[in-house]
Amino acid sequence: MLDRFKAFILTYGMPEPPSGILAMVSGGADSMVLLHLLQQAGYSVQVLHVNYGLRGNESDMDQQLLESYCQRQGLECKVIRCSPGQLTGNIQTAARELRYREAEAWMNEAGFEAIATGHQLDDALETCWLNLIRGTGIEGLKGIAPYSGRKMRPLLWATADEVRAFAKSHGIPWREDQSNSS
């Protein structure tokens, strides 16, 4: 998987190791595998986690898993906490805007080359379908770009099943967000 990860990065002209990368990590399988692969590839990585508090104790357990992992790995981990009341309007949109606003501020302050997210192939396909249903036309069928505006998504070639199998085989811890199944 590491070789495919590196090849995808080269194919799409993403920053190469030892570039400084800010990994946005939720604690789910996709982002934990992303973090592992960034480290294995030789990047200088720091981690941003946003605890929205939307799932109560479950959200806190995601944060604890990630903080513990980062401590063991010697990685800096910045946690942003907010209350659900701070997310107005469409919660998913508000959460994404908050997450990227915080990431871009830290990226500019610390001089990272890019922000990395754990989007994988299933996410890209889901985005295409949702865009098609919304009637966005051809432009919406593009889905998620592998690399644009200093945002890199180096797992877009892997399916969710491949990511989970890799996490299991390499002992990478993650937490399952039950809200993803609804």
BALUMKOL-379902 format. One record per residue: x, y negated, z negated of N, C-alpha, C in turn; residue number from 0. Coordinates in steps of 0.05 Angstrom, whole numbers, m for minus. Example, Ala and Ser with C-alpha at 12.3 -4.5 7.8 and 13.67 -1.06 7.14 Angstrom:
264,114,m156,246,90,m156,264,66,m156,0
257,45,m142,273,21,m143,258,m1,m157,1
//
This chain:
16,24,0,0,0,0,18,m25,0,0
40,m24,m14,58,m48,m15,68,m55,13,1
74,m35,29,84,m40,56,63,m54,73,2
38,m44,71,16,m56,86,11,m85,77,3
13,m89,50,9,m115,38,30,m135,50,4
55,m126,50,77,m144,61,73,m149,90,5
65,m129,105,61,m132,134,39,m151,140,6
17,m150,124,m5,m168,128,3,m197,123,7
19,m201,102,30,m228,95,46,m239,118,8
63,m222,130,80,m231,152,63,m237,177,9
44,m220,183,27,m223,206,12,m250,206,10
3,m258,183,m13,m283,181,3,m307,172,11
29,m305,171,46,m328,165,43,m339,137,12
36,m322,118,33,m330,90,61,m335,78,13
62,m351,56,88,m354,43,100,m327,35,14
126,m325,38,139,m300,31,154,m302,5,15
160,m279,m7,175,m279,m32,202,m292,m28,16
212,m306,m48,204,m308,m75,186,m333,m81,17
170,m341,m61,154,m365,m64,138,m364,m90,18
132,m388,m101,115,m390,m124,85,m388,m116,19
71,m369,m127,43,m364,m121,26,m366,m146,20
4,m380,m144,m16,m380,m166,m37,m360,m159,21
m38,m339,m175,m58,m318,m170,m83,m323,m187,22
m106,m325,m174,m131,m328,m188,m141,m300,m194,23
m142,m293,m220,m148,m266,m228,m172,m265,m247,24
m191,m248,m240,m215,m245,m256,m213,m223,m277,25
m196,m204,m271,m194,m180,m288,m207,m156,m274,26
m219,m160,m251,m230,m138,m235,m208,m124,m220,27
m215,m101,m208,m196,m84,m194,m182,m100,m172,28
m196,m115,m156,m185,m129,m133,m163,m148,m142,29
m169,m165,m161,m150,m185,m170,m127,m174,m186,30
m132,m152,m201,m110,m140,m216,m91,m126,m197,31
m101,m113,m176,m83,m101,m156,m68,m123,m141,32
m82,m145,m134,m68,m168,m122,m45,m176,m139,33
m49,m180,m165,m28,m189,m183,m5,m169,m183,34
m11,m144,m185,9,m123,m185,26,m124,m159,35
12,m126,m136,27,m126,m111,43,m151,m107,36
33,m174,m116,49,m198,m114,75,m195,m130,37
73,m183,m154,97,m179,m170,116,m160,m156,38
105,m137,m146,122,m117,m133,135,m128,m108,39
122,m146,m94,133,m158,m70,155,m178,m76,40
157,m187,m101,179,m205,m108,171,m234,m110,41
146,m240,m111,137,m268,m114,142,m278,m143,42
144,m304,m145,144,m317,m172,115,m323,m177,43
102,m309,m195,73,m310,m199,66,m322,m226,44
45,m338,m225,32,m347,m249,2,m342,m245,45
m13,m341,m267,m40,m331,m265,m60,m352,m276,46
m82,m355,m262,m104,m371,m271,m129,m354,m274,47
m142,m355,m298,m166,m341,m303,m187,m361,m313,48
m211,m359,m303,m233,m376,m312,m253,m358,m326,49
m258,m364,m352,m278,m350,m367,m303,m368,m368,50
m322,m361,m352,m347,m377,m349,m366,m372,m372,51
m361,m351,m388,m379,m345,m410,m407,m335,m401,52
m410,m328,m376,m436,m321,m365,m445,m293,m375,53
m426,m276,m383,m433,m249,m391,m426,m244,m420,54
m424,m266,m436,m419,m264,m464,m394,m249,m471,55
m397,m228,m488,m374,m212,m497,m359,m199,m473,56
m374,m192,m452,m361,m180,m429,m341,m199,m416,57
m348,m225,m415,m330,m245,m404,m305,m248,m422,58
m309,m247,m448,m286,m249,m466,m268,m224,m464,59
m280,m201,m459,m263,m177,m456,m247,m178,m430,60
m258,m189,m409,m243,m193,m384,m218,m210,m390,61
m223,m232,m404,m201,m251,m411,m180,m236,m428,62
m189,m221,m448,m170,m207,m465,m153,m187,m450,63
m165,m172,m432,m150,m153,m415,m128,m168,m400,64
m136,m189,m387,m117,m204,m370,m94,m216,m387,65
m101,m229,m410,m81,m241,m427,m61,m220,m437,66
m71,m197,m444,m54,m175,m454,m36,m165,m432,67
m47,m161,m408,m31,m152,m385,m9,m172,m379,68
m16,m198,m377,4,m219,m371,25,m220,m392,69
18,m217,m417,38,m217,m438,58,m195,m435,70
47,m170,m429,65,m147,m425,83,m151,m401,71
73,m165,m380,88,m169,m356,106,m194,m356,72
103,m210,m377,119,m235,m379,110,m256,m360,73
84,m257,m355,72,m276,m336,58,m298,m351,74
61,m323,m341,45,m345,m352,17,m342,m343,75
m2,m344,m362,m30,m342,m356,m45,m366,m368,76
m57,m381,m351,m73,m404,m359,m102,m396,m358,77
m116,m400,m380,m144,m393,m382,m161,m419,m384,78
m180,m422,m368,m200,m444,m369,m226,m431,m379,79
m236,m443,m400,m262,m434,m411,m283,m455,m406,80
m306,m447,m399,m328,m465,m396,m353,m451,m406,81
m374,m467,m411,m399,m455,m419,m417,m453,m395,82
m436,m435,m395,m454,m432,m372,m469,m458,m366,83
m473,m475,m387,m487,m500,m382,m471,m520,m365,84
m445,m516,m363,m428,m534,m347,m431,m528,m317,85
m443,m505,m311,m447,m497,m283,m475,m504,m274,86
m478,m526,m260,m504,m535,m252,m509,m528,m222,87
m535,m525,m216,m542,m518,m188,m538,m488,m184,88
m529,m481,m160,m523,m453,m154,m498,m445,m170,89
m502,m425,m188,m480,m418,m206,m456,m408,m192,90
m459,m391,m171,m436,m381,m157,m420,m403,m143,91
m435,m422,m131,m421,m444,m118,m407,m462,m138,92
m421,m468,m160,m409,m485,m181,m384,m471,m193,93
m386,m445,m197,m363,m430,m209,m339,m431,m189,94
m344,m426,m164,m323,m427,m143,m310,m454,m142,95
m327,m476,m142,m316,m503,m141,m299,m509,m165,96
m308,m501,m189,m292,m505,m213,m265,m490,m212,97
m266,m465,m203,m243,m447,m202,m222,m459,m183,98
m231,m468,m159,m212,m478,m139,m202,m506,m147,99
m219,m522,m160,m210,m549,m169,m188,m546,m189,100
m191,m527,m209,m171,m522,m229,m145,m511,m216,101
m149,m492,m198,m126,m480,m185,m110,m500,m169,102
m123,m517,m154,m109,m536,m137,m95,m557,m154,103
m107,m565,m176,m94,m584,m194,m68,m572,m206,104
m69,m547,m215,m46,m534,m226,m25,m528,m204,105
m35,m521,m180,m16,m515,m158,0,m541,m151,106
m14,m563,m150,0,m588,m143,19,m597,m165,107
11,m593,m190,27,m600,m213,53,m583,m215,108
50,m557,m210,72,m539,m214,87,m533,m188,109
77,m542,m165,91,m538,m140,90,m510,m128,110
68,m496,m133,64,m470,m120,61,m473,m90,111
69,m452,m76,66,m452,m47,37,m447,m39,112
24,m430,m54,m4,m423,m46,m19,m412,m70,113
m45,m410,m67,m63,m397,m85,m71,m370,m73,114
m69,m349,m88,m76,m322,m78,m101,m312,m92,115
m119,m301,m76,m144,m289,m87,m145,m259,m78,116
m160,m244,m93,m162,m215,m88,m184,m207,m69,117
m193,m224,m51,m213,m217,m32,m203,m193,m15,118
m220,m173,m11,m213,m150,5,m233,m147,28,119
m229,m127,44,m244,m123,69,m274,m122,64,120
m283,m109,43,m312,m107,38,m323,m135,32,121
m308,m152,19,m317,m180,13,m320,m195,40,122
m301,m191,58,m302,m205,84,m327,m196,100,123
m332,m170,100,m355,m160,114,m381,m170,102,124
m383,m170,75,m406,m181,61,m411,m210,68,125
m389,m226,70,m391,m254,77,m402,m257,105,126
m393,m241,124,m403,m242,151,m433,m236,152,127
m441,m215,138,m470,m208,138,m487,m230,125,128
m478,m241,103,m493,m263,90,m495,m287,108,129
m473,m294,122,m473,m316,140,m492,m311,163,130
m492,m287,174,m510,m279,196,m539,m282,187,131
m545,m272,163,m573,m273,153,m581,m302,149,132
m563,m320,141,m569,m348,137,m572,m363,163,133
m564,m350,185,m566,m362,211,m544,m382,218,134
m520,m376,209,m498,m394,214,m486,m392,242,135
m495,m372,257,m485,m369,285,m457,m358,286,136
m444,m362,309,m418,m351,314,m397,m361,293,137
m399,m386,286,m379,m397,267,m380,m382,240,138
m404,m374,231,m406,m359,206,m396,m331,208,139
m393,m320,231,m383,m292,234,m353,m290,230,140
m340,m313,228,m311,m312,223,m305,m299,196,141
m323,m303,177,m318,m291,150,m297,m306,135,142
m281,m291,120,m261,m303,103,m234,m303,118,143
m222,m326,119,m196,m329,133,m174,m317,116,144
m155,m302,127,m133,m291,112,m115,m312,99,145
m111,m334,114,m93,m355,103,m102,m382,115,146
m111,m400,98,m119,m427,107,m117,m446,84,147
m108,m470,89,m107,m490,69,m93,m483,44,148
m71,m468,46,m54,m458,24,m69,m439,6,149
m90,m426,17,m104,m404,3,m98,m379,18,150
m86,m360,4,m79,m335,17,m96,m312,5,151
m104,m294,23,m120,m271,15,m107,m246,27,152
m85,m237,14,m68,m216,26,m79,m188,24,153
m104,m185,13,m116,m158,11,m139,m154,31,154
m143,m173,49,m166,m171,67,m165,m146,86,155
m143,m132,87,m141,m108,104,m151,m83,88,156
m153,m84,62,m158,m61,45,m188,m60,37,157
m199,m36,37,m227,m33,27,m227,m32,m3,158
m251,m37,m14,m254,m36,m43,m246,m8,m54,159
m253,13,m39,m246,40,m48,m216,44,m48,160
m202,33,m28,m172,36,m27,m160,21,m51,161
m171,m2,m57,m160,m19,m79,m164,m4,m106,162
m187,7,m110,m193,22,m135,m176,47,m138,163
m173,61,m115,m156,85,m116,m127,78,m122,164
m117,56,m111,m90,47,m116,m87,40,m146,165
m107,25,m156,m106,17,m185,m105,42,m203,166
m122,61,m197,m122,86,m213,m96,101,m211,167
m85,103,m187,m60,119,m184,m36,105,m195,168
m37,79,m199,m14,64,m210,m19,54,m239,169
m41,63,m251,m46,56,m279,m51,26,m283,170
m62,12,m263,m68,m16,m265,m95,m19,m279,171
m96,m33,m302,m121,m35,m316,m139,m56,m302,172
m165,m52,m304,m184,m72,m295,m210,m67,m309,173
m227,m87,m307,m254,m86,m319,m275,m89,m296,174
m295,m73,m298,m317,m74,m279,m338,m94,m287,175
m343,m113,m270,m363,m133,m275,m390,m122,m266,176
m407,m115,m285,m432,m102,m279,m451,m120,m262,177
m447,m147,m263,m463,m164,m247,m458,m162,m217,178
m435,m150,m210,m429,m146,m181,m448,m126,m168,179
m459,m109,m184,m476,m88,m172,m505,m98,m167,180
m511,m122,m176,m538,m133,m171,m537,m155,m150,181
//
